[in-house]
Amino acid sequence: MTKGDKRHYAADEIVAPALIALKAWYDDARGRRPMAGFADLPQGPALGAALPGPTDLAIVEVSGDGRYPYLAMGENYRRTAALTAGPDGVTIETRPVVRQHFDLAMAQRGAFHVSVTRWDGPKILQYDRLVLPLDDGAASHSDGGGMVTHLLVGEVFLRIAKPG
């Protein structure tokens, strides 16, 4: 979808209250900057408990080689992204669509929200994913933000249904 000459990927159409809360934290943390910084994340082992919104979060590193190594993730997120250890032992996703969502957040240098419906065996899963780019805090990019170094990803299950 476009708004004038700028692409728009519906981050303002989030309906899950937990993701709305996470997006509000992100907007507060970034202030007038194009995106929040990785340093803005609360420090400590229980990131999901320290941030408002979903407790099932993932922190993903932007490696620059097309891979997105996971630094931390919740158990439900591990399942929806189909995470596995790569040949080098680094945790990566096995669903190409997840990388596409990350690529879109990187390209627009802003929040990317998507509603996902997919078959999982005999069940239909519906969930919302919010991908929030985090930069290095240096104003090195033409938009005044820094280089994207990490992604903060939140997911909320909307429903699990059985067909028929």
C-alpha positions in Angstrom: 0.0 0.0 0.0 1.3 3.5 -0.7 0.8 6.9 0.9 1.9 9.4 -1.6 5.4 8.4 -2.7 6.2 6.4 0.5 5.4 2.7 1.0 3.3 1.9 3.9 3.0 -1.6 5.4 0.1 -1.2 7.9 2.1 -0.8 11.2 -0.5 1.7 12.2 -3.3 -0.9 11.8 -2.3 -3.1 14.6 -5.3 -4.5 16.6 -3.7 -6.8 19.2 -3.5 -4.8 22.4 -0.1 -6.4 23.3 1.4 -5.3 20.0 -0.1 -1.8 20.3 1.7 -1.6 23.7 5.0 -2.8 22.3 4.7 -0.3 19.4 3.9 2.5 21.8 7.1 1.6 23.8 9.1 1.7 20.6 7.7 5.1 19.5 8.5 6.5 23.0 12.0 5.0 22.9 12.8 6.4 19.5 11.4 9.9 20.2 12.1 12.0 17.1 14.6 9.5 15.7 13.6 7.3 12.7 13.9 4.2 15.0 14.8 3.1 18.5 18.3 2.0 19.2 19.5 -1.4 20.4 20.8 0.4 23.5 17.2 1.5 24.3 16.2 -2.1 25.1 15.9 -2.8 28.8 18.9 -4.8 30.1 18.4 -8.1 31.9 17.5 -11.7 31.3 13.7 -11.3 31.2 13.2 -9.0 28.2 9.6 -10.0 27.7 8.8 -9.1 31.3 10.7 -5.7 31.0 8.8 -4.5 28.0 5.1 -3.8 27.6 3.1 -6.0 25.4 3.7 -9.6 24.4 6.0 -11.8 26.5 6.9 -13.9 23.4 9.6 -11.7 21.9 12.7 -12.4 19.7 15.9 -10.4 19.4 17.5 -10.9 16.0 20.8 -9.7 14.8 21.2 -8.2 11.3 24.3 -9.9 10.0 24.5 -8.1 6.7 24.9 -11.4 4.7 21.2 -12.1 4.4 21.0 -14.2 7.6 19.3 -13.1 10.7 20.8 -14.9 13.7 18.6 -15.1 16.8 20.1 -13.9 20.1 17.0 -14.6 22.2 13.4 -15.9 21.6 10.3 -17.0 23.4 9.2 -20.6 23.1 6.0 -19.9 21.1 8.0 -17.7 18.7 10.5 -20.6 18.3 7.7 -22.7 17.0 6.0 -20.2 14.6 9.3 -19.2 13.0 10.5 -22.9 12.9 13.8 -22.1 14.4 16.8 -24.5 14.1 20.5 -24.4 14.6 22.4 -23.7 11.4 25.6 -25.5 10.3 27.6 -23.0 12.5 25.4 -23.6 15.5 23.7 -20.2 15.3 19.9 -20.3 15.6 18.1 -19.3 12.4 14.5 -19.5 11.0 13.6 -22.1 8.4 10.5 -20.3 7.0 11.5 -17.9 4.1 8.5 -15.7 4.8 10.0 -14.7 8.2 13.1 -13.5 6.4 10.8 -11.6 4.0 9.2 -9.8 6.9 12.6 -8.9 8.3 13.7 -7.6 4.9 10.7 -5.4 4.6 11.3 -3.9 8.0 14.9 -3.3 7.0 13.9 -1.7 3.7 11.4 0.7 5.2 13.6 1.4 8.3 10.5 1.3 10.4 7.9 -0.9 12.0 6.5 -3.7 9.9 3.2 -5.4 11.0 1.6 -8.5 9.4 -1.3 -10.8 10.2 -0.4 -14.4 9.4 -2.8 -17.3 8.8 -1.2 -20.7 8.2 -1.9 -24.4 8.4 -0.1 -26.3 11.2 -1.0 -29.9 10.7 -4.7 -30.2 11.5 -5.0 -26.7 12.9 -5.2 -23.2 11.4 -3.0 -20.7 13.3 -3.7 -17.0 13.1 -1.2 -14.6 14.7 0.1 -11.0 14.3 3.8 -10.3 14.0 5.4 -6.9 14.6 9.0 -6.4 13.5 10.8 -3.3 14.9 14.2 -2.3 13.6 16.8 -1.1 16.1 19.8 0.9 15.1 23.3 1.5 16.5 22.5 5.0 17.8 24.8 6.8 15.4 23.1 9.3 13.0 24.9 7.9 10.0 22.0 7.4 7.6 20.4 10.0 5.4 17.2 9.9 7.4 19.1 10.8 10.6 19.0 7.3 12.0 21.9 4.8 12.4 22.6 1.5 10.8 20.1 -1.2 11.6 21.9 -3.8 13.8 19.0 -5.7 15.4 15.3 -6.5 15.1 12.8 -6.7 18.0 10.0 -9.1 17.0 6.8 -9.6 18.9 4.0 -12.1 18.1 0.5 -12.5 19.5 -1.7 -15.5 18.7 -5.1 -14.4 17.6 -6.7 -17.9 17.4 -6.1 -21.5 16.8 -8.9 -23.2 14.8 -9.6 -26.7 13.5 -11.0 -26.9 9.9 -14.5 -28.1 9.3 
